Amino acid sequence: MKSRREHRVPLSPRAVELLSGLYREDGNSHVFVGARTRAGLGNMAMPDVLQQMEQSDVTVHGFRSTFRDWAAEATPYPNHVVEQASPTLSATRSRPPIGAATFSRAPAPYE
């Protein structure tokens, strides 16, 4: 869920394999299990990790920006597909939240 909207991202078989090794909590559908029962990570999880790592020169927004830059430079996917993988509101707020679409299968792998 992102802003109370369902958010799905297609995963490669290798990604599914890696994620299947994570701790699972019965009845919890979240990929990354939070501290509370049947909850996902809270909105402060990433900032807390950065603080514990004493990384004051890194921001959570930096992760999103880095992903966006990497996807533009290293993959053939168009903007709207990349935005689906990281749903946020448009900077102008003139568009609805990104991430409302569902992909039924992963696109062909890229080199």
Buried (B, 14 or more C-beta within 10 A) or exposed (E): EBEEEEBEBBEEEEEEEEEEEEEEEEEBEEEEBBEEEEEBBEEEBBEEEBEEEEEEEEEBEEEEEEEBEEBEEEBEBEEEBBBBBBBBBEEEEEEEBBBEEEEEEEEEEEE
